[in-house]
Amino acid sequence: MYKYKISNSWFISSEIRKLLLQYIDKSSKNNILEIGCFEGSSSVFFADNLLDNINSSLTCVDPFLNINENDHRNYFNNTTENNFDYNLKMCNNSDKIIIRKISSDKFFESNADMFNLIYIDGCHEPEFIKRDMENSFKYLLKNGIMWMDDYKGGNGNIIKNTMDDFLKKYIELYEIIHIDYQLAIRKIV
């Protein structure tokens, strides 16, 4: 990560960074959706490690400072988006990255693509979490992985409870493959 402009090390020690390659074949066609990108630490990890197949792609969705409902507004500054843009230009496979600087709600209004990996680290407000998980699950391929950040983080148990509500609603449609600070499920139907 030395060649990137990263001001926060959240992703460096994340569970997805440590464990994901146990679940995803690097050489296969990977269509990845990332909701919430911040400076692009996770984006460049996906690009550098999972996009070598000629048909692979990564779609990054983040409105940055363009909406008021962004719960990370205290972290965002003028350099956040600039660092994201720089980092994605510097990473391997940058030509396979689609950048959508819009809200996830807007993205899903027109999305027609299916994904085998979806990483959700967007807005942490319950209604956004619920919509991001439900919308993402619709566009997750069978055997695809949906990985959520902050399952056991922040806002008391609000994030965890919101994700648990999703898990209860869709109980027959997935299997949990990882649960700790982050949560990961594999779609089975």
MODELLER restraints for C-alpha pairs under 7 A, 6 or more apart:
rsr = mdl.restraints
at = mdl.atoms
rsr.add(forms.Gaussian(group=physical.xy_distance, feature=features.Distance(at['CA:4:A'], at['CA:87:A']), mean=5.38, stdev=0.5))
rsr.add(forms.Gaussian(group=physical.xy_distance, feature=features.Distance(at['CA:5:A'], at['CA:83:A']), mean=5.64, stdev=0.5))
rsr.add(forms.Gaussian(group=physical.xy_distance, feature=features.Distance(at['CA:5:A'], at['CA:87:A']), mean=6.40, stdev=0.5))
rsr.add(forms.Gaussian(group=physical.xy_distance, feature=features.Distance(at['CA:6:A'], at['CA:39:A']), mean=6.49, stdev=0.5))
rsr.add(forms.Gaussian(group=physical.xy_distance, feature=features.Distance(at['CA:11:A'], at['CA:41:A']), mean=6.21, stdev=0.5))
rsr.add(forms.Gaussian(group=physical.xy_distance, feature=features.Distance(at['CA:11:A'], at['CA:42:A']), mean=6.37, stdev=0.5))
rsr.add(forms.Gaussian(group=physical.xy_distance, feature=features.Distance(at['CA:15:A'], at['CA:182:A']), mean=6.70, stdev=0.5))
rsr.add(forms.Gaussian(group=physical.xy_distance, feature=features.Distance(at['CA:26:A'], at['CA:49:A']), mean=6.55, stdev=0.5))
rsr.add(forms.Gaussian(group=physical.xy_distance, feature=features.Distance(at['CA:26:A'], at['CA:50:A']), mean=4.86, stdev=0.5))
rsr.add(forms.Gaussian(group=physical.xy_distance, feature=features.Distance(at['CA:27:A'], at['CA:52:A']), mean=6.45, stdev=0.5))
rsr.add(forms.Gaussian(group=physical.xy_distance, feature=features.Distance(at['CA:27:A'], at['CA:53:A']), mean=5.61, stdev=0.5))
rsr.add(forms.Gaussian(group=physical.xy_distance, feature=features.Distance(at['CA:28:A'], at['CA:53:A']), mean=6.03, stdev=0.5))
rsr.add(forms.Gaussian(group=physical.xy_distance, feature=features.Distance(at['CA:29:A'], at['CA:53:A']), mean=5.55, stdev=0.5))
rsr.add(forms.Gaussian(group=physical.xy_distance, feature=features.Distance(at['CA:29:A'], at['CA:55:A']), mean=5.58, stdev=0.5))
rsr.add(forms.Gaussian(group=physical.xy_distance, feature=features.Distance(at['CA:29:A'], at['CA:56:A']), mean=4.82, stdev=0.5))
rsr.add(forms.Gaussian(group=physical.xy_distance, feature=features.Distance(at['CA:30:A'], at['CA:50:A']), mean=6.70, stdev=0.5))
rsr.add(forms.Gaussian(group=physical.xy_distance, feature=features.Distance(at['CA:30:A'], at['CA:51:A']), mean=6.55, stdev=0.5))
rsr.add(forms.Gaussian(group=physical.xy_distance, feature=features.Distance(at['CA:30:A'], at['CA:56:A']), mean=4.66, stdev=0.5))
rsr.add(forms.Gaussian(group=physical.xy_distance, feature=features.Distance(at['CA:30:A'], at['CA:57:A']), mean=6.36, stdev=0.5))
rsr.add(forms.Gaussian(group=physical.xy_distance, feature=features.Distance(at['CA:30:A'], at['CA:116:A']), mean=6.29, stdev=0.5))
rsr.add(forms.Gaussian(group=physical.xy_distance, feature=features.Distance(at['CA:31:A'], at['CA:56:A']), mean=5.47, stdev=0.5))
rsr.add(forms.Gaussian(group=physical.xy_distance, feature=features.Distance(at['CA:31:A'], at['CA:57:A']), mean=4.94, stdev=0.5))
rsr.add(forms.Gaussian(group=physical.xy_distance, feature=features.Distance(at['CA:31:A'], at['CA:58:A']), mean=5.99, stdev=0.5))
rsr.add(forms.Gaussian(group=physical.xy_distance, feature=features.Distance(at['CA:31:A'], at['CA:115:A']), mean=4.86, stdev=0.5))
rsr.add(forms.Gaussian(group=physical.xy_distance, feature=features.Distance(at['CA:31:A'], at['CA:116:A']), mean=5.68, stdev=0.5))
rsr.add(forms.Gaussian(group=physical.xy_distance, feature=features.Distance(at['CA:31:A'], at['CA:117:A']), mean=6.60, stdev=0.5))
rsr.add(forms.Gaussian(group=physical.xy_distance, feature=features.Distance(at['CA:32:A'], at['CA:57:A']), mean=6.18, stdev=0.5))
rsr.add(forms.Gaussian(group=physical.xy_distance, feature=features.Distance(at['CA:32:A'], at['CA:58:A']), mean=4.65, stdev=0.5))
rsr.add(forms.Gaussian(group=physical.xy_distance, feature=features.Distance(at['CA:32:A'], at['CA:59:A']), mean=6.19, stdev=0.5))
rsr.add(forms.Gaussian(group=physical.xy_distance, feature=features.Distance(at['CA:32:A'], at['CA:115:A']), mean=5.54, stdev=0.5))
rsr.add(forms.Gaussian(group=physical.xy_distance, feature=features.Distance(at['CA:32:A'], at['CA:116:A']), mean=6.27, stdev=0.5))
rsr.add(forms.Gaussian(group=physical.xy_distance, feature=features.Distance(at['CA:32:A'], at['CA:117:A']), mean=4.83, stdev=0.5))
rsr.add(forms.Gaussian(group=physical.xy_distance, feature=features.Distance(at['CA:32:A'], at['CA:118:A']), mean=5.72, stdev=0.5))
rsr.add(forms.Gaussian(group=physical.xy_distance, feature=features.Distance(at['CA:33:A'], at['CA:58:A']), mean=5.85, stdev=0.5))
rsr.add(forms.Gaussian(group=physical.xy_distance, feature=features.Distance(at['CA:33:A'], at['CA:59:A']), mean=4.85, stdev=0.5))
rsr.add(forms.Gaussian(group=physical.xy_distance, feature=features.Distance(at['CA:33:A'], at['CA:60:A']), mean=6.21, stdev=0.5))
rsr.add(forms.Gaussian(group=physical.xy_distance, feature=features.Distance(at['CA:33:A'], at['CA:115:A']), mean=6.50, stdev=0.5))
rsr.add(forms.Gaussian(group=physical.xy_distance, feature=features.Distance(at['CA:33:A'], at['CA:117:A']), mean=6.38, stdev=0.5))
rsr.add(forms.Gaussian(group=physical.xy_distance, feature=features.Distance(at['CA:33:A'], at['CA:118:A']), mean=4.67, stdev=0.5))
rsr.add(forms.Gaussian(group=physical.xy_distance, feature=features.Distance(at['CA:33:A'], at['CA:119:A']), mean=6.32, stdev=0.5))
rsr.add(forms.Gaussian(group=physical.xy_distance, feature=features.Distance(at['CA:34:A'], at['CA:59:A']), mean=6.17, stdev=0.5))
rsr.add(forms.Gaussian(group=physical.xy_distance, feature=features.Distance(at['CA:34:A'], at['CA:60:A']), mean=4.96, stdev=0.5))
rsr.add(forms.Gaussian(group=physical.xy_distance, feature=features.Distance(at['CA:34:A'], at['CA:61:A']), mean=6.06, stdev=0.5))
rsr.add(forms.Gaussian(group=physical.xy_distance, feature=features.Distance(at['CA:34:A'], at['CA:118:A']), mean=5.77, stdev=0.5))
rsr.add(forms.Gaussian(group=physical.xy_distance, feature=features.Distance(at['CA:34:A'], at['CA:119:A']), mean=4.80, stdev=0.5))
rsr.add(forms.Gaussian(group=physical.xy_distance, feature=features.Distance(at['CA:34:A'], at['CA:120:A']), mean=6.12, stdev=0.5))
rsr.add(forms.Gaussian(group=physical.xy_distance, feature=features.Distance(at['CA:35:A'], at['CA:60:A']), mean=6.37, stdev=0.5))
rsr.add(forms.Gaussian(group=physical.xy_distance, feature=features.Distance(at['CA:35:A'], at['CA:61:A']), mean=4.97, stdev=0.5))
rsr.add(forms.Gaussian(group=physical.xy_distance, feature=features.Distance(at['CA:35:A'], at['CA:62:A']), mean=6.29, stdev=0.5))
rsr.add(forms.Gaussian(group=physical.xy_distance, feature=features.Distance(at['CA:35:A'], at['CA:104:A']), mean=6.66, stdev=0.5))
rsr.add(forms.Gaussian(group=physical.xy_distance, feature=features.Distance(at['CA:35:A'], at['CA:119:A']), mean=6.20, stdev=0.5))
rsr.add(forms.Gaussian(group=physical.xy_distance, feature=features.Distance(at['CA:35:A'], at['CA:120:A']), mean=4.91, stdev=0.5))
rsr.add(forms.Gaussian(group=physical.xy_distance, feature=features.Distance(at['CA:35:A'], at['CA:121:A']), mean=5.74, stdev=0.5))
rsr.add(forms.Gaussian(group=physical.xy_distance, feature=features.Distance(at['CA:35:A'], at['CA:122:A']), mean=5.34, stdev=0.5))
rsr.add(forms.Gaussian(group=physical.xy_distance, feature=features.Distance(at['CA:36:A'], at['CA:61:A']), mean=6.00, stdev=0.5))
rsr.add(forms.Gaussian(group=physical.xy_distance, feature=features.Distance(at['CA:36:A'], at['CA:62:A']), mean=4.95, stdev=0.5))
rsr.add(forms.Gaussian(group=physical.xy_distance, feature=features.Distance(at['CA:36:A'], at['CA:120:A']), mean=6.62, stdev=0.5))
rsr.add(forms.Gaussian(group=physical.xy_distance, feature=features.Distance(at['CA:36:A'], at['CA:121:A']), mean=4.91, stdev=0.5))
rsr.add(forms.Gaussian(group=physical.xy_distance, feature=features.Distance(at['CA:36:A'], at['CA:122:A']), mean=4.03, stdev=0.5))
rsr.add(forms.Gaussian(group=physical.xy_distance, feature=features.Distance(at['CA:37:A'], at['CA:43:A']), mean=6.73, stdev=0.5))
rsr.add(forms.Gaussian(group=physical.xy_distance, feature=features.Distance(at['CA:37:A'], at['CA:60:A']), mean=6.70, stdev=0.5))
rsr.add(forms.Gaussian(group=physical.xy_distance, feature=features.Distance(at['CA:37:A'], at['CA:61:A']), mean=6.91, stdev=0.5))
rsr.add(forms.Gaussian(group=physical.xy_distance, feature=features.Distance(at['CA:37:A'], at['CA:62:A']), mean=5.87, stdev=0.5))
rsr.add(forms.Gaussian(group=physical.xy_distance, feature=features.Distance(at['CA:38:A'], at['CA:80:A']), mean=6.54, stdev=0.5))
rsr.add(forms.Gaussian(group=physical.xy_distance, feature=features.Distance(at['CA:38:A'], at['CA:84:A']), mean=6.76, stdev=0.5))
rsr.add(forms.Gaussian(group=physical.xy_distance, feature=features.Distance(at['CA:39:A'], at['CA:80:A']), mean=5.47, stdev=0.5))
rsr.add(forms.Gaussian(group=physical.xy_distance, feature=features.Distance(at['CA:39:A'], at['CA:81:A']), mean=6.40, stdev=0.5))
rsr.add(forms.Gaussian(group=physical.xy_distance, feature=features.Distance(at['CA:39:A'], at['CA:83:A']), mean=5.44, stdev=0.5))
rsr.add(forms.Gaussian(group=physical.xy_distance, feature=features.Distance(at['CA:39:A'], at['CA:84:A']), mean=4.13, stdev=0.5))
rsr.add(forms.Gaussian(group=physical.xy_distance, feature=features.Distance(at['CA:40:A'], at['CA:84:A']), mean=4.90, stdev=0.5))
rsr.add(forms.Gaussian(group=physical.xy_distance, feature=features.Distance(at['CA:40:A'], at['CA:87:A']), mean=6.41, stdev=0.5))
rsr.add(forms.Gaussian(group=physical.xy_distance, feature=features.Distance(at['CA:40:A'], at['CA:88:A']), mean=6.89, stdev=0.5))
rsr.add(forms.Gaussian(group=physical.xy_distance, feature=features.Distance(at['CA:44:A'], at['CA:87:A']), mean=6.94, stdev=0.5))
rsr.add(forms.Gaussian(group=physical.xy_distance, feature=features.Distance(at['CA:44:A'], at['CA:88:A']), mean=6.29, stdev=0.5))
rsr.add(forms.Gaussian(group=physical.xy_distance, feature=features.Distance(at['CA:44:A'], at['CA:91:A']), mean=5.69, stdev=0.5))
rsr.add(forms.Gaussian(group=physical.xy_distance, feature=features.Distance(at['CA:47:A'], at['CA:91:A']), mean=6.66, stdev=0.5))
rsr.add(forms.Gaussian(group=physical.xy_distance, feature=features.Distance(at['CA:47:A'], at['CA:92:A']), mean=5.91, stdev=0.5))
rsr.add(forms.Gaussian(group=physical.xy_distance, feature=features.Distance(at['CA:47:A'], at['CA:93:A']), mean=5.74, stdev=0.5))
rsr.add(forms.Gaussian(group=physical.xy_distance, feature=features.Distance(at['CA:47:A'], at['CA:94:A']), mean=6.96, stdev=0.5))
rsr.add(forms.Gaussian(group=physical.xy_distance, feature=features.Distance(at['CA:48:A'], at['CA:91:A']), mean=6.28, stdev=0.5))
rsr.add(forms.Gaussian(group=physical.xy_distance, feature=features.Distance(at['CA:48:A'], at['CA:92:A']), mean=4.95, stdev=0.5))
rsr.add(forms.Gaussian(group=physical.xy_distance, feature=features.Distance(at['CA:48:A'], at['CA:93:A']), mean=6.77, stdev=0.5))
rsr.add(forms.Gaussian(group=physical.xy_distance, feature=features.Distance(at['CA:51:A'], at['CA:57:A']), mean=6.23, stdev=0.5))
rsr.add(forms.Gaussian(group=physical.xy_distance, feature=features.Distance(at['CA:51:A'], at['CA:93:A']), mean=6.34, stdev=0.5))
rsr.add(forms.Gaussian(group=physical.xy_distance, feature=features.Distance(at['CA:56:A'], at['CA:96:A']), mean=6.90, stdev=0.5))
rsr.add(forms.Gaussian(group=physical.xy_distance, feature=features.Distance(at['CA:57:A'], at['CA:96:A']), mean=4.92, stdev=0.5))
rsr.add(forms.Gaussian(group=physical.xy_distance, feature=features.Distance(at['CA:57:A'], at['CA:97:A']), mean=5.86, stdev=0.5))
rsr.add(forms.Gaussian(group=physical.xy_distance, feature=features.Distance(at['CA:58:A'], at['CA:96:A']), mean=6.35, stdev=0.5))
rsr.add(forms.Gaussian(group=physical.xy_distance, feature=features.Distance(at['CA:58:A'], at['CA:97:A']), mean=4.79, stdev=0.5))
rsr.add(forms.Gaussian(group=physical.xy_distance, feature=features.Distance(at['CA:58:A'], at['CA:98:A']), mean=6.17, stdev=0.5))
rsr.add(forms.Gaussian(group=physical.xy_distance, feature=features.Distance(at['CA:59:A'], at['CA:97:A']), mean=5.81, stdev=0.5))
rsr.add(forms.Gaussian(group=physical.xy_distance, feature=features.Distance(at['CA:59:A'], at['CA:98:A']), mean=4.65, stdev=0.5))
rsr.add(forms.Gaussian(group=physical.xy_distance, feature=features.Distance(at['CA:59:A'], at['CA:99:A']), mean=5.95, stdev=0.5))
rsr.add(forms.Gaussian(group=physical.xy_distance, feature=features.Distance(at['CA:60:A'], at['CA:98:A']), mean=6.17, stdev=0.5))
rsr.add(forms.Gaussian(group=physical.xy_distance, feature=features.Distance(at['CA:60:A'], at['CA:99:A']), mean=4.94, stdev=0.5))
rsr.add(forms.Gaussian(group=physical.xy_distance, feature=features.Distance(at['CA:60:A'], at['CA:100:A']), mean=5.97, stdev=0.5))
rsr.add(forms.Gaussian(group=physical.xy_distance, feature=features.Distance(at['CA:61:A'], at['CA:99:A']), mean=6.37, stdev=0.5))
rsr.add(forms.Gaussian(group=physical.xy_distance, feature=features.Distance(at['CA:61:A'], at['CA:100:A']), mean=4.87, stdev=0.5))
rsr.add(forms.Gaussian(group=physical.xy_distance, feature=features.Distance(at['CA:61:A'], at['CA:101:A']), mean=5.88, stdev=0.5))
rsr.add(forms.Gaussian(group=physical.xy_distance, feature=features.Distance(at['CA:61:A'], at['CA:102:A']), mean=6.37, stdev=0.5))
rsr.add(forms.Gaussian(group=physical.xy_distance, feature=features.Distance(at['CA:61:A'], at['CA:103:A']), mean=6.90, stdev=0.5))
rsr.add(forms.Gaussian(group=physical.xy_distance, feature=features.Distance(at['CA:61:A'], at['CA:104:A']), mean=6.33, stdev=0.5))
rsr.add(forms.Gaussian(group=physical.xy_distance, feature=features.Distance(at['CA:62:A'], at['CA:100:A']), mean=6.59, stdev=0.5))
rsr.add(forms.Gaussian(group=physical.xy_distance, feature=features.Distance(at['CA:62:A'], at['CA:101:A']), mean=5.05, stdev=0.5))
rsr.add(forms.Gaussian(group=physical.xy_distance, feature=features.Distance(at['CA:62:A'], at['CA:102:A']), mean=5.65, stdev=0.5))
rsr.add(forms.Gaussian(group=physical.xy_distance, feature=features.Distance(at['CA:62:A'], at['CA:103:A']), mean=5.97, stdev=0.5))
rsr.add(forms.Gaussian(group=physical.xy_distance, feature=features.Distance(at['CA:63:A'], at['CA:101:A']), mean=4.52, stdev=0.5))
rsr.add(forms.Gaussian(group=physical.xy_distance, feature=features.Distance(at['CA:63:A'], at['CA:102:A']), mean=4.19, stdev=0.5))
rsr.add(forms.Gaussian(group=physical.xy_distance, feature=features.Distance(at['CA:63:A'], at['CA:103:A']), mean=5.06, stdev=0.5))
rsr.add(forms.Gaussian(group=physical.xy_distance, feature=features.Distance(at['CA:64:A'], at['CA:81:A']), mean=6.56, stdev=0.5))
rsr.add(forms.Gaussian(group=physical.xy_distance, feature=features.Distance(at['CA:64:A'], at['CA:101:A']), mean=6.89, stdev=0.5))
rsr.add(forms.Gaussian(group=physical.xy_distance, feature=features.Distance(at['CA:70:A'], at['CA:123:A']), mean=6.02, stdev=0.5))
rsr.add(forms.Gaussian(group=physical.xy_distance, feature=features.Distance(at['CA:71:A'], at['CA:123:A']), mean=5.64, stdev=0.5))
rsr.add(forms.Gaussian(group=physical.xy_distance, feature=features.Distance(at['CA:71:A'], at['CA:124:A']), mean=6.34, stdev=0.5))
rsr.add(forms.Gaussian(group=physical.xy_distance, feature=features.Distance(at['CA:88:A'], at['CA:94:A']), mean=6.05, stdev=0.5))
rsr.add(forms.Gaussian(group=physical.xy_distance, feature=features.Distance(at['CA:104:A'], at['CA:132:A']), mean=6.95, stdev=0.5))
rsr.add(forms.Gaussian(group=physical.xy_distance, feature=features.Distance(at['CA:108:A'], at['CA:135:A']), mean=6.84, stdev=0.5))
rsr.add(forms.Gaussian(group=physical.xy_distance, feature=features.Distance(at['CA:113:A'], at['CA:139:A']), mean=6.88, stdev=0.5))
rsr.add(forms.Gaussian(group=physical.xy_distance, feature=features.Distance(at['CA:114:A'], at['CA:139:A']), mean=4.81, stdev=0.5))
rsr.add(forms.Gaussian(group=physical.xy_distance, feature=features.Distance(at['CA:114:A'], at['CA:140:A']), mean=5.77, stdev=0.5))
rsr.add(forms.Gaussian(group=physical.xy_distance, feature=features.Distance(at['CA:114:A'], at['CA:141:A']), mean=6.08, stdev=0.5))
rsr.add(forms.Gaussian(group=physical.xy_distance, feature=features.Distance(at['CA:115:A'], at['CA:139:A']), mean=6.17, stdev=0.5))
rsr.add(forms.Gaussian(group=physical.xy_distance, feature=features.Distance(at['CA:115:A'], at['CA:140:A']), mean=5.06, stdev=0.5))
rsr.add(forms.Gaussian(group=physical.xy_distance, feature=features.Distance(at['CA:115:A'], at['CA:141:A']), mean=5.74, stdev=0.5))
rsr.add(forms.Gaussian(group=physical.xy_distance, feature=features.Distance(at['CA:116:A'], at['CA:140:A']), mean=5.90, stdev=0.5))
rsr.add(forms.Gaussian(group=physical.xy_distance, feature=features.Distance(at['CA:116:A'], at['CA:141:A']), mean=5.37, stdev=0.5))
rsr.add(forms.Gaussian(group=physical.xy_distance, feature=features.Distance(at['CA:116:A'], at['CA:144:A']), mean=4.14, stdev=0.5))
rsr.add(forms.Gaussian(group=physical.xy_distance, feature=features.Distance(at['CA:116:A'], at['CA:145:A']), mean=6.07, stdev=0.5))
rsr.add(forms.Gaussian(group=physical.xy_distance, feature=features.Distance(at['CA:117:A'], at['CA:144:A']), mean=5.65, stdev=0.5))
rsr.add(forms.Gaussian(group=physical.xy_distance, feature=features.Distance(at['CA:117:A'], at['CA:145:A']), mean=4.82, stdev=0.5))
rsr.add(forms.Gaussian(group=physical.xy_distance, feature=features.Distance(at['CA:117:A'], at['CA:146:A']), mean=5.83, stdev=0.5))
rsr.add(forms.Gaussian(group=physical.xy_distance, feature=features.Distance(at['CA:118:A'], at['CA:136:A']), mean=6.97, stdev=0.5))
rsr.add(forms.Gaussian(group=physical.xy_distance, feature=features.Distance(at['CA:118:A'], at['CA:145:A']), mean=6.36, stdev=0.5))
rsr.add(forms.Gaussian(group=physical.xy_distance, feature=features.Distance(at['CA:118:A'], at['CA:146:A']), mean=4.76, stdev=0.5))
rsr.add(forms.Gaussian(group=physical.xy_distance, feature=features.Distance(at['CA:118:A'], at['CA:147:A']), mean=6.21, stdev=0.5))
rsr.add(forms.Gaussian(group=physical.xy_distance, feature=features.Distance(at['CA:119:A'], at['CA:146:A']), mean=5.98, stdev=0.5))
rsr.add(forms.Gaussian(group=physical.xy_distance, feature=features.Distance(at['CA:119:A'], at['CA:147:A']), mean=4.86, stdev=0.5))
rsr.add(forms.Gaussian(group=physical.xy_distance, feature=features.Distance(at['CA:119:A'], at['CA:148:A']), mean=5.92, stdev=0.5))
rsr.add(forms.Gaussian(group=physical.xy_distance, feature=features.Distance(at['CA:120:A'], at['CA:147:A']), mean=6.22, stdev=0.5))
rsr.add(forms.Gaussian(group=physical.xy_distance, feature=features.Distance(at['CA:120:A'], at['CA:148:A']), mean=4.79, stdev=0.5))
rsr.add(forms.Gaussian(group=physical.xy_distance, feature=features.Distance(at['CA:120:A'], at['CA:149:A']), mean=6.28, stdev=0.5))
rsr.add(forms.Gaussian(group=physical.xy_distance, feature=features.Distance(at['CA:121:A'], at['CA:148:A']), mean=6.29, stdev=0.5))
rsr.add(forms.Gaussian(group=physical.xy_distance, feature=features.Distance(at['CA:121:A'], at['CA:149:A']), mean=5.31, stdev=0.5))
rsr.add(forms.Gaussian(group=physical.xy_distance, feature=features.Distance(at['CA:123:A'], at['CA:129:A']), mean=6.70, stdev=0.5))
rsr.add(forms.Gaussian(group=physical.xy_distance, feature=features.Distance(at['CA:124:A'], at['CA:159:A']), mean=6.85, stdev=0.5))
rsr.add(forms.Gaussian(group=physical.xy_distance, feature=features.Distance(at['CA:126:A'], at['CA:158:A']), mean=6.92, stdev=0.5))
rsr.add(forms.Gaussian(group=physical.xy_distance, feature=features.Distance(at['CA:126:A'], at['CA:159:A']), mean=6.49, stdev=0.5))
rsr.add(forms.Gaussian(group=physical.xy_distance, feature=features.Distance(at['CA:126:A'], at['CA:162:A']), mean=5.97, stdev=0.5))
rsr.add(forms.Gaussian(group=physical.xy_distance, feature=features.Distance(at['CA:130:A'], at['CA:162:A']), mean=6.53, stdev=0.5))
rsr.add(forms.Gaussian(group=physical.xy_distance, feature=features.Distance(at['CA:142:A'], at['CA:187:A']), mean=5.35, stdev=0.5))
rsr.add(forms.Gaussian(group=physical.xy_distance, feature=features.Distance(at['CA:142:A'], at['CA:188:A']), mean=5.70, stdev=0.5))
rsr.add(forms.Gaussian(group=physical.xy_distance, feature=features.Distance(at['CA:142:A'], at['CA:189:A']), mean=5.53, stdev=0.5))
rsr.add(forms.Gaussian(group=physical.xy_distance, feature=features.Distance(at['CA:143:A'], at['CA:186:A']), mean=5.58, stdev=0.5))
rsr.add(forms.Gaussian(group=physical.xy_distance, feature=features.Distance(at['CA:143:A'], at['CA:187:A']), mean=4.97, stdev=0.5))
rsr.add(forms.Gaussian(group=physical.xy_distance, feature=features.Distance(at['CA:143:A'], at['CA:188:A']), mean=5.50, stdev=0.5))
rsr.add(forms.Gaussian(group=physical.xy_distance, feature=features.Distance(at['CA:144:A'], at['CA:186:A']), mean=5.52, stdev=0.5))
rsr.add(forms.Gaussian(group=physical.xy_distance, feature=features.Distance(at['CA:144:A'], at['CA:187:A']), mean=5.56, stdev=0.5))
rsr.add(forms.Gaussian(group=physical.xy_distance, feature=features.Distance(at['CA:145:A'], at['CA:184:A']), mean=6.78, stdev=0.5))
rsr.add(forms.Gaussian(group=physical.xy_distance, feature=features.Distance(at['CA:145:A'], at['CA:185:A']), mean=5.65, stdev=0.5))
rsr.add(forms.Gaussian(group=physical.xy_distance, feature=features.Distance(at['CA:145:A'], at['CA:186:A']), mean=4.51, stdev=0.5))
rsr.add(forms.Gaussian(group=physical.xy_distance, feature=features.Distance(at['CA:145:A'], at['CA:187:A']), mean=6.49, stdev=0.5))
rsr.add(forms.Gaussian(group=physical.xy_distance, feature=features.Distance(at['CA:146:A'], at['CA:184:A']), mean=5.68, stdev=0.5))
rsr.add(forms.Gaussian(group=physical.xy_distance, feature=features.Distance(at['CA:146:A'], at['CA:185:A']), mean=5.44, stdev=0.5))
rsr.add(forms.Gaussian(group=physical.xy_distance, feature=features.Distance(at['CA:146:A'], at['CA:186:A']), mean=6.44, stdev=0.5))
rsr.add(forms.Gaussian(group=physical.xy_distance, feature=features.Distance(at['CA:147:A'], at['CA:183:A']), mean=5.80, stdev=0.5))
rsr.add(forms.Gaussian(group=physical.xy_distance, feature=features.Distance(at['CA:147:A'], at['CA:184:A']), mean=4.16, stdev=0.5))
rsr.add(forms.Gaussian(group=physical.xy_distance, feature=features.Distance(at['CA:147:A'], at['CA:185:A']), mean=6.46, stdev=0.5))
rsr.add(forms.Gaussian(group=physical.xy_distance, feature=features.Distance(at['CA:148:A'], at['CA:182:A']), mean=5.76, stdev=0.5))
rsr.add(forms.Gaussian(group=physical.xy_distance, feature=features.Distance(at['CA:148:A'], at['CA:183:A']), mean=5.17, stdev=0.5))
rsr.add(forms.Gaussian(group=physical.xy_distance, feature=features.Distance(at['CA:148:A'], at['CA:184:A']), mean=6.13, stdev=0.5))
rsr.add(forms.Gaussian(group=physical.xy_distance, feature=features.Distance(at['CA:149:A'], at['CA:182:A']), mean=4.76, stdev=0.5))
rsr.add(forms.Gaussian(group=physical.xy_distance, feature=features.Distance(at['CA:149:A'], at['CA:183:A']), mean=6.65, stdev=0.5))
rsr.add(forms.Gaussian(group=physical.xy_distance, feature=features.Distance(at['CA:150:A'], at['CA:181:A']), mean=5.92, stdev=0.5))
rsr.add(forms.Gaussian(group=physical.xy_distance, feature=features.Distance(at['CA:150:A'], at['CA:182:A']), mean=5.54, stdev=0.5))
rsr.add(forms.Gaussian(group=physical.xy_distance, feature=features.Distance(at['CA:151:A'], at['CA:159:A']), mean=6.03, stdev=0.5))
rsr.add(forms.Gaussian(group=physical.xy_distance, feature=features.Distance(at['CA:151:A'], at['CA:160:A']), mean=4.92, stdev=0.5))
rsr.add(forms.Gaussian(group=physical.xy_distance, feature=features.Distance(at['CA:151:A'], at['CA:181:A']), mean=5.40, stdev=0.5))
rsr.add(forms.Gaussian(group=physical.xy_distance, feature=features.Distance(at['CA:151:A'], at['CA:182:A']), mean=4.97, stdev=0.5))
rsr.add(forms.Gaussian(group=physical.xy_distance, feature=features.Distance(at['CA:151:A'], at['CA:183:A']), mean=5.88, stdev=0.5))
rsr.add(forms.Gaussian(group=physical.xy_distance, feature=features.Distance(at['CA:152:A'], at['CA:160:A']), mean=5.77, stdev=0.5))
rsr.add(forms.Gaussian(group=physical.xy_distance, feature=features.Distance(at['CA:152:A'], at['CA:180:A']), mean=6.95, stdev=0.5))
rsr.add(forms.Gaussian(group=physical.xy_distance, feature=features.Distance(at['CA:152:A'], at['CA:181:A']), mean=4.69, stdev=0.5))
rsr.add(forms.Gaussian(group=physical.xy_distance, feature=features.Distance(at['CA:152:A'], at['CA:182:A']), mean=6.81, stdev=0.5))
rsr.add(forms.Gaussian(group=physical.xy_distance, feature=features.Distance(at['CA:153:A'], at['CA:181:A']), mean=6.56, stdev=0.5))
rsr.add(forms.Gaussian(group=physical.xy_distance, feature=features.Distance(at['CA:173:A'], at['CA:187:A']), mean=5.96, stdev=0.5))
rsr.add(forms.Gaussian(group=physical.xy_distance, feature=features.Distance(at['CA:173:A'], at['CA:188:A']), mean=5.53, stdev=0.5))
rsr.add(forms.Gaussian(group=physical.xy_distance, feature=features.Distance(at['CA:173:A'], at['CA:189:A']), mean=5.69, stdev=0.5))
rsr.add(forms.Gaussian(group=physical.xy_distance, feature=features.Distance(at['CA:174:A'], at['CA:185:A']), mean=6.15, stdev=0.5))
rsr.add(forms.Gaussian(group=physical.xy_distance, feature=features.Distance(at['CA:174:A'], at['CA:186:A']), mean=5.35, stdev=0.5))
rsr.add(forms.Gaussian(group=physical.xy_distance, feature=features.Distance(at['CA:174:A'], at['CA:187:A']), mean=4.29, stdev=0.5))
rsr.add(forms.Gaussian(group=physical.xy_distance, feature=features.Distance(at['CA:174:A'], at['CA:188:A']), mean=4.97, stdev=0.5))
rsr.add(forms.Gaussian(group=physical.xy_distance, feature=features.Distance(at['CA:175:A'], at['CA:185:A']), mean=5.47, stdev=0.5))
rsr.add(forms.Gaussian(group=physical.xy_distance, feature=features.Distance(at['CA:175:A'], at['CA:186:A']), mean=5.30, stdev=0.5))
rsr.add(forms.Gaussian(group=physical.xy_distance, feature=features.Distance(at['CA:175:A'], at['CA:187:A']), mean=6.60, stdev=0.5))
rsr.add(forms.Gaussian(group=physical.xy_distance, feature=features.Distance(at['CA:175:A'], at['CA:188:A']), mean=6.83, stdev=0.5))
rsr.add(forms.Gaussian(group=physical.xy_distance, feature=features.Distance(at['CA:176:A'], at['CA:184:A']), mean=6.02, stdev=0.5))
rsr.add(forms.Gaussian(group=physical.xy_distance, feature=features.Distance(at['CA:176:A'], at['CA:185:A']), mean=4.33, stdev=0.5))
rsr.add(forms.Gaussian(group=physical.xy_distance, feature=features.Distance(at['CA:176:A'], at['CA:186:A']), mean=6.39, stdev=0.5))
rsr.add(forms.Gaussian(group=physical.xy_distance, feature=features.Distance(at['CA:177:A'], at['CA:184:A']), mean=5.59, stdev=0.5))
rsr.add(forms.Gaussian(group=physical.xy_distance, feature=features.Distance(at['CA:177:A'], at['CA:185:A']), mean=5.30, stdev=0.5))
rsr.add(forms.Gaussian(group=physical.xy_distance, feature=features.Distance(at['CA:177:A'], at['CA:186:A']), mean=6.57, stdev=0.5))
rsr.add(forms.Gaussian(group=physical.xy_distance, feature=features.Distance(at['CA:178:A'], at['CA:184:A']), mean=4.90, stdev=0.5))
rsr.add(forms.Gaussian(group=physical.xy_distance, feature=features.Distance(at['CA:178:A'], at['CA:185:A']), mean=6.89, stdev=0.5))
